[in-house]
Amino acid sequence: KITLYISFFYLIYKSTLVLLKYSIYTNTSTITVDNVFNFNNFYQEYNKTYPNTKVPAPSFLEWFVGFTEGDGSFIVSTRGNLMFVITQSTIDIQVLHYIEQELGFGRVIKQGYKTSRFIVQDINNLYILIQLFNGNIVFPSKQNSFFEFVHHFNKLSNFPTVAIISSLTLPTYYDNWFCGFTDARHRRGCFTCSLLGNSTAYRFRFLLAPVSWKETEGEMNKEVLIYIANLMKGTVRSHSVKDVYEITVNGIRNMDKIIDYFTNHKLYSKKAKSYQIWLEIYESIKNGEHLSPDSRNHLKMKTQQINK
């Protein structure tokens, strides 16, 4: 167990309200969290529903939880209908098909020219997903939306009442959660490099800014971001967007953890290509190629291909 000190956001359910209400303690409280993902309940329900289907690997489930925390939504419609949705740019539609294939349920649809979605609406499959995420969520804000979802699920379904597991789970350097979270759609590129002006100076960084969080969620999740940043030898700083915090790792000398992690944990989105180009530039800079005018111009052109 790890004790995480954060400003504690707790939920009060009122039967007369559709939405959850949040109460905020201004003083510091403690929340005990696990640092091991537990998928036993998920596998039990998955095998009941799909006895002849190969179960998803734990490595995929770790990645999928991270990806969901970046881009997934537990939706309760105004009519009370329940949906699990992941939204992606159609450029990365292969990631949604990968999820569909690994889970063995859900469907992928295009929504307009640029956007695609992975959707689960079937009540049996939603129950399986609830078993997956219950007790395995990392960020308090995502846990809150999940609690609301489960609250409505318990009212609407004929399944046994789901007992909410209130503890959070912290990822480790050795699982795939951070890879999934990085793969999720964030507005800013993660792997960045700039060769500055006509000098030999450069800026080499890893950035992760989850700007899709709603107002107040950034502050709610800040302590977890700090924990994750520490795993990667990074820091957390305020983003230009209000109430958003950004994980930053700066400089060639500080990239050993990032490079070791992504070398051993696979990315599935277009960020995989960006990482490979970024890694090649990393090796070139270490070898001093940025010091020569000719090779520096080549590296400048190469940096423009990152995050395309």
BALOBA-1460 file (C-alpha; in Angstrom, 3 decimals):
// residues 308
<rec num="1" residu="k" x="0.000" y="0.000" z="0.000"/>
<rec num="2" residu="i" x="1.059" y="3.584" z="-0.691"/>
<rec num="3" residu="t" x="-0.485" y="6.535" z="1.100"/>
<rec num="4" residu="l" x="-1.185" y="9.443" z="-1.232"/>
<rec num="5" residu="y" x="-1.798" y="12.874" z="0.297"/>
<rec num="6" residu="i" x="-4.255" y="14.917" z="-1.747"/>
<rec num="7" residu="s" x="-7.094" y="17.327" z="-1.224"/>
<rec num="8" residu="f" x="-9.899" y="14.830" z="-0.780"/>
<rec num="9" residu="f" x="-12.881" y="15.102" z="-3.115"/>
<rec num="10" residu="y" x="-15.703" y="12.904" z="-1.912"/>
<rec num="11" residu="l" x="-19.050" y="12.185" z="-3.475"/>
<rec num="12" residu="i" x="-22.497" y="12.611" z="-1.935"/>
<rec num="13" residu="y" x="-25.263" y="10.750" z="-3.707"/>
<rec num="14" residu="k" x="-28.752" y="12.256" z="-3.504"/>
<rec num="15" residu="s" x="-31.581" y="10.185" z="-4.845"/>
<rec num="16" residu="t" x="-33.368" y="13.253" z="-6.188"/>
<rec num="17" residu="l" x="-30.444" y="14.287" z="-8.368"/>
<rec num="18" residu="v" x="-29.241" y="12.781" z="-11.602"/>
<rec num="19" residu="l" x="-25.738" y="14.224" z="-11.294"/>
<rec num="20" residu="l" x="-23.317" y="13.641" z="-8.463"/>
<rec num="21" residu="k" x="-22.449" y="16.498" z="-6.188"/>
<rec num="22" residu="y" x="-18.927" y="17.008" z="-4.959"/>
<rec num="23" residu="s" x="-17.947" y="18.243" z="-1.529"/>
<rec num="24" residu="i" x="-14.418" y="19.452" z="-1.007"/>
<rec num="25" residu="y" x="-12.438" y="19.375" z="2.183"/>
<rec num="26" residu="t" x="-10.039" y="22.305" z="2.316"/>
<rec num="27" residu="n" x="-7.697" y="20.556" z="4.717"/>
<rec num="28" residu="t" x="-5.447" y="17.683" z="3.660"/>
<rec num="29" residu="s" x="-6.734" y="14.135" z="4.021"/>
<rec num="30" residu="t" x="-5.200" y="10.796" z="3.125"/>
<rec num="31" residu="i" x="-6.270" y="8.195" z="0.624"/>
<rec num="32" residu="t" x="-4.750" y="4.728" z="0.610"/>
<rec num="33" residu="v" x="-4.034" y="3.414" z="-2.856"/>
<rec num="34" residu="d" x="-2.761" y="0.179" z="-4.352"/>
<rec num="35" residu="n" x="0.200" y="0.074" z="-6.700"/>
<rec num="36" residu="v" x="-0.788" y="-3.240" z="-8.298"/>
<rec num="37" residu="f" x="-3.576" y="-3.607" z="-10.852"/>
<rec num="38" residu="n" x="-5.972" y="-6.429" z="-9.987"/>
<rec num="39" residu="f" x="-7.949" y="-7.897" z="-12.882"/>
<rec num="40" residu="n" x="-9.343" y="-10.992" z="-11.133"/>
<rec num="41" residu="n" x="-12.965" y="-9.781" z="-11.129"/>
<rec num="42" residu="f" x="-12.703" y="-8.818" z="-14.783"/>
<rec num="43" residu="y" x="-11.387" y="-12.251" z="-15.798"/>
<rec num="44" residu="q" x="-14.062" y="-14.013" z="-13.768"/>
<rec num="45" residu="e" x="-16.900" y="-12.149" z="-15.506"/>
<rec num="46" residu="y" x="-15.233" y="-12.273" z="-18.912"/>
<rec num="47" residu="n" x="-14.915" y="-16.060" z="-18.744"/>
<rec num="48" residu="k" x="-18.569" y="-16.394" z="-17.734"/>
<rec num="49" residu="t" x="-19.745" y="-14.366" z="-20.719"/>
<rec num="50" residu="y" x="-17.147" y="-15.523" z="-23.259"/>
<rec num="51" residu="p" x="-16.074" y="-19.013" z="-22.127"/>
<rec num="52" residu="n" x="-14.604" y="-19.948" z="-25.501"/>
<rec num="53" residu="t" x="-12.749" y="-16.703" z="-26.157"/>
<rec num="54" residu="k" x="-9.115" y="-15.972" z="-25.419"/>
<rec num="55" residu="v" x="-8.952" y="-13.508" z="-22.544"/>
<rec num="56" residu="p" x="-7.145" y="-10.173" z="-22.980"/>
<rec num="57" residu="a" x="-3.595" y="-10.174" z="-21.621"/>
<rec num="58" residu="p" x="-2.848" y="-8.217" z="-18.422"/>
<rec num="59" residu="s" x="-0.405" y="-6.060" z="-20.405"/>
<rec num="60" residu="f" x="-3.246" y="-4.987" z="-22.702"/>
<rec num="61" residu="l" x="-5.568" y="-4.300" z="-19.768"/>
<rec num="62" residu="e" x="-2.949" y="-2.076" z="-18.107"/>
<rec num="63" residu="w" x="-2.520" y="-0.163" z="-21.362"/>
<rec num="64" residu="f" x="-6.294" y="0.022" z="-21.869"/>
<rec num="65" residu="v" x="-6.927" y="1.479" z="-18.407"/>
<rec num="66" residu="g" x="-4.298" y="4.152" z="-19.077"/>
<rec num="67" residu="f" x="-5.731" y="4.880" z="-22.514"/>
<rec num="68" residu="t" x="-9.217" y="5.177" z="-21.047"/>
<rec num="69" residu="e" x="-8.018" y="7.606" z="-18.391"/>
<rec num="70" residu="g" x="-6.684" y="9.766" z="-21.205"/>
<rec num="71" residu="d" x="-9.507" y="9.491" z="-23.724"/>
<rec num="72" residu="g" x="-12.352" y="7.338" z="-22.406"/>
<rec num="73" residu="s" x="-15.719" y="8.446" z="-21.068"/>
<rec num="74" residu="f" x="-18.295" y="6.789" z="-18.835"/>
<rec num="75" residu="i" x="-21.446" y="8.390" z="-20.180"/>
<rec num="76" residu="v" x="-24.863" y="8.683" z="-18.567"/>
<rec num="77" residu="s" x="-27.205" y="10.343" z="-21.077"/>
<rec num="78" residu="t" x="-30.013" y="12.711" z="-20.129"/>
<rec num="79" residu="r" x="-32.390" y="9.796" z="-20.690"/>
<rec num="80" residu="g" x="-30.372" y="7.616" z="-18.347"/>
<rec num="81" residu="n" x="-28.783" y="5.457" z="-21.057"/>
<rec num="82" residu="l" x="-25.298" y="4.155" z="-20.321"/>
<rec num="83" residu="m" x="-22.358" y="4.089" z="-22.732"/>
<rec num="84" residu="f" x="-18.629" y="3.610" z="-22.613"/>
<rec num="85" residu="v" x="-16.946" y="5.692" z="-25.318"/>
<rec num="86" residu="i" x="-13.389" y="6.304" z="-26.477"/>
<rec num="87" residu="t" x="-12.911" y="9.082" z="-29.026"/>
<rec num="88" residu="q" x="-9.921" y="9.323" z="-31.348"/>
<rec num="89" residu="s" x="-8.826" y="11.107" z="-34.478"/>
<rec num="90" residu="t" x="-9.641" y="8.911" z="-37.485"/>
<rec num="91" residu="i" x="-5.916" y="9.013" z="-38.290"/>
<rec num="92" residu="d" x="-5.551" y="6.673" z="-35.308"/>
<rec num="93" residu="i" x="-8.648" y="4.560" z="-35.949"/>
<rec num="94" residu="q" x="-6.432" y="1.461" z="-35.922"/>
<rec num="95" residu="v" x="-6.069" y="1.927" z="-32.156"/>
<rec num="96" residu="l" x="-9.838" y="1.649" z="-31.719"/>
<rec num="97" residu="h" x="-9.927" y="-1.482" z="-33.860"/>
<rec num="98" residu="y" x="-7.098" y="-2.888" z="-31.740"/>
<rec num="99" residu="i" x="-9.189" y="-2.340" z="-28.604"/>
<rec num="100" residu="e" x="-12.230" y="-3.929" z="-30.254"/>
<rec num="101" residu="q" x="-10.163" y="-6.949" z="-31.282"/>
<rec num="102" residu="e" x="-8.527" y="-7.447" z="-27.902"/>
<rec num="103" residu="l" x="-11.736" y="-7.078" z="-25.887"/>
<rec num="104" residu="g" x="-13.841" y="-9.085" z="-28.319"/>
<rec num="105" residu="f" x="-16.801" y="-6.712" z="-28.020"/>
<rec num="106" residu="g" x="-17.844" y="-3.129" z="-28.718"/>
<rec num="107" residu="r" x="-17.911" y="-1.426" z="-32.095"/>
<rec num="108" residu="v" x="-15.971" y="1.256" z="-33.945"/>
<rec num="109" residu="i" x="-17.834" y="3.984" z="-35.830"/>
<rec num="110" residu="k" x="-16.761" y="7.089" z="-37.713"/>
<rec num="111" residu="q" x="-18.280" y="10.289" z="-36.441"/>
<rec num="112" residu="g" x="-17.734" y="12.877" z="-39.125"/>
<rec num="113" residu="y" x="-14.633" y="13.204" z="-41.276"/>
<rec num="114" residu="k" x="-11.966" y="13.525" z="-38.587"/>
<rec num="115" residu="t" x="-13.271" y="11.647" z="-35.550"/>
<rec num="116" residu="s" x="-13.943" y="7.988" z="-34.731"/>
<rec num="117" residu="r" x="-15.329" y="6.315" z="-31.622"/>
<rec num="118" residu="f" x="-15.190" y="2.971" z="-29.880"/>
<rec num="119" residu="i" x="-18.551" y="2.369" z="-28.193"/>
<rec num="120" residu="v" x="-19.896" y="-0.215" z="-25.753"/>
<rec num="121" residu="q" x="-23.632" y="-0.091" z="-24.963"/>
<rec num="122" residu="d" x="-24.586" y="-3.710" z="-24.314"/>
<rec num="123" residu="i" x="-25.394" y="-4.102" z="-20.617"/>
<rec num="124" residu="n" x="-23.501" y="-7.401" z="-20.286"/>
<rec num="125" residu="n" x="-20.325" y="-5.925" z="-21.727"/>
<rec num="126" residu="l" x="-20.691" y="-2.785" z="-19.625"/>
<rec num="127" residu="y" x="-20.796" y="-5.023" z="-16.565"/>
<rec num="128" residu="i" x="-17.538" y="-6.649" z="-17.674"/>
<rec num="129" residu="l" x="-15.922" y="-3.233" z="-18.109"/>
<rec num="130" residu="i" x="-17.112" y="-2.162" z="-14.674"/>
<rec num="131" residu="q" x="-15.299" y="-5.166" z="-13.211"/>
<rec num="132" residu="l" x="-12.182" y="-4.069" z="-15.076"/>
<rec num="133" residu="f" x="-12.129" y="-0.465" z="-13.886"/>
<rec num="134" residu="n" x="-13.482" y="-0.943" z="-10.361"/>
<rec num="135" residu="g" x="-10.454" y="-0.503" z="-8.092"/>
<rec num="136" residu="n" x="-8.014" y="-0.025" z="-10.993"/>
<rec num="137" residu="i" x="-8.434" y="3.690" z="-11.716"/>
<rec num="138" residu="v" x="-5.509" y="6.063" z="-11.200"/>
<rec num="139" residu="f" x="-6.924" y="9.611" z="-11.359"/>
<rec num="140" residu="p" x="-9.506" y="10.876" z="-8.830"/>
<rec num="141" residu="s" x="-11.454" y="12.745" z="-11.528"/>
<rec num="142" residu="k" x="-11.878" y="9.610" z="-13.634"/>
<rec num="143" residu="q" x="-12.847" y="7.666" z="-10.534"/>
<rec num="144" residu="n" x="-15.580" y="10.210" z="-9.809"/>
<rec num="145" residu="s" x="-17.152" y="9.861" z="-13.264"/>
<rec num="146" residu="f" x="-16.850" y="6.081" z="-12.957"/>
<rec num="147" residu="f" x="-18.663" y="6.160" z="-9.593"/>
<rec num="148" residu="e" x="-21.516" y="8.112" z="-11.146"/>
<rec num="149" residu="f" x="-21.677" y="5.579" z="-13.967"/>
<rec num="150" residu="v" x="-21.774" y="2.619" z="-11.559"/>
<rec num="151" residu="h" x="-24.411" y="4.360" z="-9.438"/>
<rec num="152" residu="h" x="-26.741" y="4.556" z="-12.452"/>
<rec num="153" residu="f" x="-25.805" y="1.062" z="-13.606"/>
<rec num="154" residu="n" x="-26.856" y="-0.358" z="-10.244"/>
<rec num="155" residu="k" x="-30.229" y="1.364" z="-10.530"/>
<rec num="156" residu="l" x="-30.919" y="0.291" z="-14.116"/>
<rec num="157" residu="s" x="-29.537" y="-3.232" z="-14.450"/>
<rec num="158" residu="n" x="-30.607" y="-6.610" z="-13.088"/>
<rec num="159" residu="f" x="-27.044" y="-7.538" z="-12.204"/>
<rec num="160" residu="p" x="-25.986" y="-7.912" z="-8.579"/>
<rec num="161" residu="t" x="-25.269" y="-4.516" z="-7.066"/>
<rec num="162" residu="v" x="-21.691" y="-3.506" z="-7.784"/>
<rec num="163" residu="a" x="-19.835" y="-2.574" z="-4.611"/>
<rec num="164" residu="i" x="-17.593" y="0.353" z="-5.426"/>
<rec num="165" residu="i" x="-13.908" y="-0.047" z="-4.593"/>
<rec num="166" residu="s" x="-12.944" y="3.415" z="-3.423"/>
<rec num="167" residu="s" x="-9.153" y="3.021" z="-3.426"/>
<rec num="168" residu="l" x="-7.067" y="4.343" z="-6.305"/>
<rec num="169" residu="t" x="-4.287" y="2.398" z="-8.004"/>
<rec num="170" residu="l" x="-0.948" y="3.985" z="-8.821"/>
<rec num="171" residu="p" x="0.910" y="2.767" z="-11.914"/>
<rec num="172" residu="t" x="4.506" y="1.611" z="-11.754"/>
<rec num="173" residu="y" x="7.499" y="1.930" z="-14.046"/>
<rec num="174" residu="y" x="7.050" y="-1.727" z="-15.026"/>
<rec num="175" residu="d" x="3.430" y="-1.829" z="-16.201"/>
<rec num="176" residu="n" x="1.793" y="-0.484" z="-19.368"/>
<rec num="177" residu="w" x="-0.541" y="2.127" z="-17.873"/>
<rec num="178" residu="f" x="1.678" y="5.123" z="-18.697"/>
<rec num="179" residu="c" x="2.075" y="3.874" z="-22.257"/>
<rec num="180" residu="g" x="-1.707" y="3.810" z="-22.680"/>
<rec num="181" residu="f" x="-2.084" y="7.248" z="-21.123"/>
<rec num="182" residu="t" x="0.575" y="8.616" z="-23.486"/>
<rec num="183" residu="d" x="-1.117" y="6.990" z="-26.489"/>
<rec num="184" residu="a" x="-4.380" y="8.752" z="-25.662"/>
<rec num="185" residu="r" x="-5.305" y="11.900" z="-27.529"/>
<rec num="186" residu="h" x="-3.625" y="14.966" z="-26.045"/>
<rec num="187" residu="r" x="-3.442" y="18.276" z="-27.856"/>
<rec num="188" residu="r" x="0.289" y="18.706" z="-27.561"/>
<rec num="189" residu="g" x="2.909" y="16.363" z="-28.934"/>
<rec num="190" residu="c" x="4.654" y="14.265" z="-26.320"/>
<rec num="191" residu="f" x="8.034" y="13.826" z="-27.983"/>
<rec num="192" residu="t" x="9.498" y="17.189" z="-28.978"/>
<rec num="193" residu="c" x="12.806" y="18.606" z="-30.168"/>
<rec num="194" residu="s" x="13.717" y="22.096" z="-31.374"/>
<rec num="195" residu="l" x="17.067" y="23.170" z="-32.805"/>
<rec num="196" residu="l" x="17.272" y="26.848" z="-31.978"/>
<rec num="197" residu="g" x="18.330" y="29.481" z="-34.532"/>
<rec num="198" residu="n" x="21.752" y="29.282" z="-36.149"/>
<rec num="199" residu="s" x="23.520" y="28.304" z="-32.937"/>
<rec num="200" residu="t" x="24.243" y="24.802" z="-31.671"/>
<rec num="201" residu="a" x="21.547" y="25.113" z="-29.000"/>
<rec num="202" residu="y" x="18.603" y="22.748" z="-28.858"/>
<rec num="203" residu="r" x="15.596" y="21.912" z="-26.703"/>
<rec num="204" residu="f" x="14.855" y="18.214" z="-26.218"/>
<rec num="205" residu="r" x="11.759" y="17.369" z="-24.174"/>
<rec num="206" residu="f" x="9.008" y="14.939" z="-23.309"/>
<rec num="207" residu="l" x="5.704" y="16.702" z="-22.563"/>
<rec num="208" residu="l" x="2.381" y="15.307" z="-21.473"/>
<rec num="209" residu="a" x="-0.479" y="17.753" z="-20.955"/>
<rec num="210" residu="p" x="-3.926" y="16.196" z="-20.381"/>
<rec num="211" residu="v" x="-5.787" y="19.383" z="-21.342"/>
<rec num="212" residu="s" x="-9.103" y="17.593" z="-21.825"/>
<rec num="213" residu="w" x="-9.711" y="17.649" z="-18.059"/>
<rec num="214" residu="k" x="-12.571" y="19.835" z="-16.911"/>
<rec num="215" residu="e" x="-12.204" y="22.819" z="-14.616"/>
<rec num="216" residu="t" x="-11.031" y="21.812" z="-11.104"/>
<rec num="217" residu="e" x="-9.994" y="18.319" z="-12.285"/>
<rec num="218" residu="g" x="-6.409" y="19.421" z="-12.867"/>
<rec num="219" residu="e" x="-5.961" y="20.400" z="-9.234"/>
<rec num="220" residu="m" x="-7.714" y="17.215" z="-8.154"/>
<rec num="221" residu="n" x="-5.262" y="15.089" z="-10.147"/>
<rec num="222" residu="k" x="-2.108" y="17.102" z="-9.521"/>
<rec num="223" residu="e" x="-0.613" y="14.887" z="-6.809"/>
<rec num="224" residu="v" x="-1.020" y="11.800" z="-8.975"/>
<rec num="225" residu="l" x="0.694" y="13.604" z="-11.863"/>
<rec num="226" residu="i" x="3.587" y="14.474" z="-9.553"/>
<rec num="227" residu="y" x="3.902" y="10.816" z="-8.573"/>
<rec num="228" residu="i" x="3.951" y="9.765" z="-12.260"/>
<rec num="229" residu="a" x="6.445" y="12.505" z="-13.165"/>
<rec num="230" residu="n" x="8.789" y="11.288" z="-10.435"/>
<rec num="231" residu="l" x="8.766" y="7.818" z="-11.995"/>
<rec num="232" residu="m" x="10.086" y="9.335" z="-15.213"/>
<rec num="233" residu="k" x="12.592" y="11.820" z="-13.711"/>
<rec num="234" residu="g" x="10.275" y="14.659" z="-14.677"/>
<rec num="235" residu="t" x="8.467" y="17.556" z="-13.074"/>
<rec num="236" residu="v" x="4.923" y="18.923" z="-13.091"/>
<rec num="237" residu="r" x="4.317" y="22.524" z="-14.074"/>
<rec num="238" residu="s" x="1.308" y="24.716" z="-14.787"/>
<rec num="239" residu="h" x="0.095" y="24.645" z="-18.393"/>
<rec num="240" residu="s" x="-1.004" y="27.739" z="-20.336"/>
<rec num="241" residu="v" x="-4.546" y="26.353" z="-20.151"/>
<rec num="242" residu="k" x="-6.188" y="27.204" z="-16.825"/>
<rec num="243" residu="d" x="-6.230" y="24.448" z="-14.192"/>
<rec num="244" residu="v" x="-4.103" y="22.116" z="-16.319"/>
<rec num="245" residu="y" x="-0.779" y="20.682" z="-15.230"/>
<rec num="246" residu="e" x="1.858" y="19.237" z="-17.519"/>
<rec num="247" residu="i" x="4.408" y="16.474" z="-17.023"/>
<rec num="248" residu="t" x="7.753" y="17.686" z="-18.385"/>
<rec num="249" residu="v" x="11.083" y="15.915" z="-18.795"/>
<rec num="250" residu="n" x="13.809" y="18.271" z="-20.043"/>
<rec num="251" residu="g" x="17.181" y="17.589" z="-21.606"/>
<rec num="252" residu="i" x="19.123" y="14.737" z="-23.147"/>
<rec num="253" residu="r" x="20.690" y="13.795" z="-19.809"/>
<rec num="254" residu="n" x="17.307" y="13.263" z="-18.147"/>
<rec num="255" residu="m" x="15.757" y="10.991" z="-20.787"/>
<rec num="256" residu="d" x="17.141" y="7.626" z="-19.679"/>
<rec num="257" residu="k" x="13.958" y="6.658" z="-17.799"/>
<rec num="258" residu="i" x="11.650" y="7.791" z="-20.618"/>
<rec num="259" residu="i" x="13.675" y="5.989" z="-23.285"/>
<rec num="260" residu="d" x="14.022" y="2.800" z="-21.264"/>
<rec num="261" residu="y" x="10.283" y="2.802" z="-20.550"/>
<rec num="262" residu="f" x="9.083" y="3.319" z="-24.118"/>
<rec num="263" residu="t" x="11.674" y="0.906" z="-25.484"/>
<rec num="264" residu="n" x="10.128" y="-1.815" z="-23.323"/>
<rec num="265" residu="h" x="6.449" y="-0.779" z="-23.513"/>
<rec num="266" residu="k" x="4.796" y="-0.549" z="-26.906"/>
<rec num="267" residu="l" x="2.889" y="2.484" z="-28.173"/>
<rec num="268" residu="y" x="-0.014" y="1.743" z="-30.542"/>
<rec num="269" residu="s" x="-1.000" y="5.195" z="-31.807"/>
<rec num="270" residu="k" x="0.837" y="7.462" z="-34.255"/>
<rec num="271" residu="k" x="2.982" y="8.426" z="-31.269"/>
<rec num="272" residu="a" x="4.919" y="5.195" z="-31.919"/>
<rec num="273" residu="k" x="6.323" y="6.703" z="-35.129"/>
<rec num="274" residu="s" x="6.990" y="10.023" z="-33.393"/>
<rec num="275" residu="y" x="8.898" y="8.216" z="-30.666"/>
<rec num="276" residu="q" x="11.123" y="6.407" z="-33.179"/>
<rec num="277" residu="i" x="12.023" y="9.661" z="-34.968"/>
<rec num="278" residu="w" x="12.573" y="11.403" z="-31.634"/>
<rec num="279" residu="l" x="14.814" y="8.539" z="-30.480"/>
<rec num="280" residu="e" x="16.890" y="8.755" z="-33.676"/>
<rec num="281" residu="i" x="17.364" y="12.490" z="-33.092"/>
<rec num="282" residu="y" x="18.339" y="11.733" z="-29.488"/>
<rec num="283" residu="e" x="21.131" y="9.430" z="-30.693"/>
<rec num="284" residu="s" x="22.240" y="11.988" z="-33.295"/>
<rec num="285" residu="i" x="22.516" y="14.755" z="-30.707"/>
<rec num="286" residu="k" x="24.427" y="12.472" z="-28.340"/>
<rec num="287" residu="n" x="26.848" y="11.816" z="-31.214"/>
<rec num="288" residu="g" x="27.309" y="15.552" z="-31.776"/>
<rec num="289" residu="e" x="25.599" y="15.753" z="-35.156"/>
<rec num="290" residu="h" x="23.847" y="18.971" z="-34.127"/>
<rec num="291" residu="l" x="27.245" y="20.723" z="-34.060"/>
<rec num="292" residu="s" x="27.869" y="20.422" z="-37.807"/>
<rec num="293" residu="p" x="25.930" y="22.864" z="-40.058"/>
<rec num="294" residu="d" x="25.118" y="20.187" z="-42.651"/>
<rec num="295" residu="s" x="23.952" y="17.491" z="-40.258"/>
<rec num="296" residu="r" x="22.188" y="20.111" z="-38.132"/>
<rec num="297" residu="n" x="20.053" y="21.145" z="-41.108"/>
<rec num="298" residu="h" x="19.186" y="17.498" z="-41.657"/>
<rec num="299" residu="l" x="18.173" y="17.172" z="-37.999"/>
<rec num="300" residu="k" x="16.018" y="20.304" z="-38.254"/>
<rec num="301" residu="m" x="14.091" y="18.720" z="-41.110"/>
<rec num="302" residu="k" x="13.757" y="15.532" z="-39.110"/>
<rec num="303" residu="t" x="12.309" y="17.322" z="-36.076"/>
<rec num="304" residu="q" x="9.471" y="18.578" z="-38.278"/>
<rec num="305" residu="q" x="8.333" y="14.975" z="-38.809"/>
<rec num="306" residu="i" x="7.711" y="14.398" z="-35.094"/>
<rec num="307" residu="n" x="4.044" y="14.453" z="-34.080"/>
<rec num="308" residu="k" x="2.842" y="14.585" z="-37.701"/>
